[in-house]
């Protein structure tokens, strides 16, 4: 299927716009990630453990039923290997 010059130009322009939007969003993402790292560093400086904070952030984003199931499984597995609570 042959494309005429106008269609090819329009398609190229559209692709370039998508690529440029993605590039801007990637730059914003890098800036946000740097801000998040700064917050974890600040929290660590006041005595909090960033590794645990990351787990809590992940857990808060989870569906409550899935979180309950995961908690139950972790508890069961810990008991099974002698790390009982």
C-alpha positions in Angstrom: 0.0 0.0 0.0 1.7 3.2 -1.2 1.6 6.4 0.8 1.6 9.8 -0.8 4.0 12.5 0.4 1.5 14.3 2.6 0.4 11.1 4.4 4.0 10.2 5.0 4.8 13.6 6.4 1.7 13.6 8.6 2.6 10.1 9.9 6.2 11.2 10.5 5.1 14.3 12.3 2.7 12.3 14.5 5.4 9.8 15.4 7.8 12.6 16.2 5.2 14.2 18.5 4.6 10.9 20.3 8.4 10.4 20.8 8.8 13.9 22.1 6.0 13.5 24.6 7.5 10.2 25.8 10.9 11.9 26.2 9.3 14.7 28.2 7.5 12.2 30.4 10.7 10.2 30.9 12.5 13.4 32.0 9.7 14.2 34.5 9.9 10.6 35.8 13.6 11.0 36.4 13.0 14.2 38.3 10.3 12.5 40.4 12.5 9.5 41.1 15.2 11.9 42.3 12.7 13.6 44.6 11.6 10.3 46.0 15.2 9.3 46.7 15.7 12.6 48.5 12.6 11.9 50.8 14.0 8.4 51.6 17.4 9.9 52.4 15.8 12.5 54.6 13.8 9.9 56.4 16.9 7.8 56.9 18.6 10.8 58.4 15.9 11.0 61.1 16.3 7.3 61.9 13.7 5.5 59.7 14.7 2.5 57.5 14.1 3.2 53.8 13.9 -0.5 52.9 11.0 -1.0 55.3 9.4 2.3 54.2 9.4 1.0 50.6 7.7 -2.2 51.7 5.1 -0.2 53.5 4.5 2.1 50.5 4.1 -1.1 48.3 1.7 -2.7 50.8 -0.5 0.4 51.1 -0.9 0.3 47.3 -2.1 -3.3 47.3 -5.7 -4.5 47.4 -6.7 -5.1 51.0 -7.7 -8.8 50.3 -4.4 -9.5 48.6 -2.5 -7.8 51.4 -4.3 -10.0 54.0 -3.6 -13.1 52.0 0.1 -12.2 51.7 0.3 -11.4 55.4 -1.2 -14.8 56.2 1.2 -16.6 53.8 4.2 -14.8 55.1 3.2 -15.7 58.7 2.6 -19.3 57.8 5.9 -19.6 55.9 7.9 -18.0 58.8 6.4 -20.4 61.3 7.2 -23.3 58.9 10.9 -22.4 58.8 11.2 -21.6 62.4 10.9 -17.9 62.3 7.6 -18.0 64.1 6.2 -14.9 65.7 
